[in-house]
Amino acid sequence: MSQPNPEDLEKLIDRTLRSLPERRAPRSLEQRVMAAIEARQSLPWWRQSFAHWPQAAKAAFLLLSGAFAALLFTIVFRAGADVGTSSPWTSAMGTLAHAKMVLGSITDAGSAITRSIPTLWVYGALAFVGVMYATLVGLGATAYRVFFNHR
């Protein structure tokens, strides 16, 4: 006995499933779904998603958000300009300068370590990663054929 053509089998299954009568959802499920829909629709506009907000509220939110972002932008750049003068931002900018110096030291140490690794080791590690990746792909394809692709 030969195996059926996949397209013919698909058409047969489609015809069989379409010939089945429609089934109603259980009454309790239908009631719970309708209650959840009504509860969601009865929420005030500010508790619904942004798409359901009134246009005036959307516009006000966007304007206020933009104004807040501009205020933060101004504060940050004014603080950067006042580094040399005495201001409330001086101590914060000093802390940031110290953090930048520490981060630079860590980066310099990391680059010194990286430069000390022989080139052959780097190529060997890349080759090893490539072989492991190819092995993973091969094992994945084999597992798919064994477990999911029954012919």
C-alpha positions as CSV (number, residue, x, y, z in Angstrom):
1,M,0.0,0.0,0.0
2,S,1.5,3.4,-1.0
3,Q,1.4,6.4,1.1
4,P,-1.2,9.1,0.1
5,N,-0.1,12.4,-1.4
6,P,0.2,15.1,1.3
7,E,-2.0,17.5,-0.6
8,D,-4.7,14.9,-1.1
9,L,-4.6,14.0,2.6
10,E,-4.9,17.6,3.5
11,K,-7.9,18.0,1.3
12,L,-9.5,14.9,2.7
13,I,-9.0,16.1,6.3
14,D,-10.3,19.6,5.4
15,R,-13.5,18.2,3.9
16,T,-14.0,15.8,6.8
17,L,-13.6,18.6,9.4
18,R,-15.8,21.0,7.5
19,S,-18.6,18.4,7.3
20,L,-18.8,18.2,11.1
21,P,-21.6,20.1,12.8
22,E,-20.8,23.4,14.6
23,R,-20.5,23.0,18.4
24,R,-21.6,25.6,20.9
25,A,-19.4,26.6,23.7
26,P,-20.5,25.5,27.1
27,R,-23.1,27.9,28.7
28,S,-20.9,28.6,31.7
29,L,-17.9,29.5,29.5
30,E,-20.1,31.8,27.4
31,Q,-21.4,33.6,30.5
32,R,-17.9,34.0,31.9
33,V,-16.5,35.4,28.7
34,M,-19.4,37.9,28.3
35,A,-19.0,39.0,31.9
36,A,-15.3,39.6,31.4
37,I,-16.0,41.6,28.2
38,E,-18.5,43.8,30.0
39,A,-16.2,44.3,33.0
40,R,-13.4,45.4,30.7
41,Q,-15.7,47.8,28.8
42,S,-16.9,49.3,32.1
43,L,-13.4,50.4,33.2
44,P,-12.7,54.1,33.2
45,W,-10.7,55.4,30.2
46,W,-7.5,55.9,32.2
47,R,-7.5,52.2,33.2
48,Q,-7.9,51.1,29.6
49,S,-5.1,50.9,27.0
50,F,-3.7,54.1,25.5
51,A,-5.6,53.4,22.2
52,H,-8.9,53.8,24.0
53,W,-8.1,57.2,25.6
54,P,-9.9,60.3,24.4
55,Q,-8.0,62.4,21.9
56,A,-7.7,65.3,24.3
57,A,-6.1,63.0,27.0
58,K,-3.7,61.5,24.4
59,A,-2.6,65.0,23.3
60,A,-2.2,66.2,26.9
61,F,-0.2,63.1,27.8
62,L,2.1,63.5,24.8
63,L,2.6,67.2,25.5
64,L,3.4,66.7,29.2
65,S,5.7,63.8,28.4
66,G,7.6,65.9,25.9
67,A,7.8,68.8,28.3
68,F,9.2,66.5,31.0
69,A,11.7,65.0,28.6
70,A,12.8,68.6,27.6
71,L,13.1,69.6,31.3
72,L,15.3,66.5,32.0
73,F,17.4,67.2,28.9
74,T,17.9,70.8,30.0
75,I,18.9,69.9,33.6
76,V,21.4,67.3,32.4
77,F,23.1,69.7,30.0
78,R,23.1,72.6,32.3
79,A,24.7,70.4,34.9
80,G,27.4,69.5,32.4
81,A,28.1,73.1,31.6
82,D,28.3,74.1,35.3
83,V,31.1,71.6,36.2
84,G,33.7,74.3,36.8
85,T,31.5,76.6,38.9
86,S,30.1,76.0,42.4
87,S,26.5,74.7,42.1
88,P,24.4,71.9,43.5
89,W,25.5,69.8,40.5
90,T,29.2,70.0,41.3
91,S,29.3,67.1,43.7
92,A,27.2,64.9,41.4
93,M,29.4,65.7,38.4
94,G,32.5,65.0,40.5
95,T,31.0,61.6,41.3
96,L,30.3,61.0,37.6
97,A,33.9,62.0,36.7
98,H,35.2,59.6,39.3
99,A,33.0,56.8,37.9
100,K,34.3,57.6,34.4
101,M,37.9,57.3,35.6
102,V,37.2,53.9,37.3
103,L,35.4,52.6,34.2
104,G,38.4,53.8,32.1
105,S,40.8,51.9,34.3
106,I,38.8,48.8,34.1
107,T,38.6,49.1,30.3
108,D,42.4,49.7,30.1
109,A,43.0,46.5,32.2
110,G,40.6,44.5,30.0
111,S,42.3,45.6,26.8
112,A,45.7,44.8,28.2
113,I,44.5,41.3,29.1
114,T,43.0,40.9,25.6
115,R,46.2,42.0,23.9
116,S,48.2,39.4,25.9
117,I,46.1,36.5,24.5
118,P,48.0,34.8,21.6
119,T,46.3,35.1,18.2
120,L,46.4,31.3,17.7
121,W,44.3,30.8,20.9
122,V,41.7,33.3,19.6
123,Y,41.5,31.4,16.2
124,G,41.2,28.1,18.1
125,A,38.4,29.4,20.3
126,L,36.5,30.7,17.2
127,A,37.0,27.4,15.4
128,F,35.8,25.5,18.5
129,V,32.7,27.7,18.8
130,G,32.0,27.2,15.1
131,V,32.2,23.4,15.4
132,M,30.0,23.4,18.5
133,Y,27.4,25.5,16.6
134,A,27.4,23.2,13.7
135,T,27.1,20.2,16.0
136,L,24.1,21.9,17.7
137,V,22.4,22.5,14.3
138,G,23.1,18.9,13.3
139,L,21.7,17.4,16.5
140,G,18.7,19.6,16.3
141,A,18.0,18.5,12.7
142,T,18.5,14.9,13.7
143,A,16.1,15.2,16.7
144,Y,13.5,16.8,14.5
145,R,13.7,14.0,12.0
146,V,13.5,11.3,14.7
147,F,10.8,12.8,16.9
148,F,8.6,15.0,14.7
149,N,9.0,14.1,11.1
150,H,7.3,10.7,10.8
151,R,7.2,9.5,7.2
